[in-house]
């Protein structure tokens, strides 16, 4: 089951990370912890940091390094206007897919030739 869930999540984690950042400035470990412990379970740190790097390179988020009172400096992320637009688009696509999957599951979509 773990491998199947990971495959499905791979395409939506970027939107999930954007959603968490849109709620307020945060850092990679906090994002990973939220996704791992409170949402999906078994999310690797490397996965989230790779997403953060892609989002930053795409100018969907910005980062700044801040000194942490609880250890080493941390890179904190905030969402950009372009990131907010992408997040809005992500949720539009999500709503479309979940609607269509629900229709399929309830038998609303016929197979070709039937």
Secondary structure, 3 states (H helix, E strand, C coil): CHHHHHHHHHCCHHHHHHHHHHCCCEEHHHHHHHHHHHHCCCCCHHHHHHHHHHHHHCCCEEEEEECCCCCCCEEEEEECHHHHHHHHHHHHHHHHHHHHHHHHHCCCCCCCCC
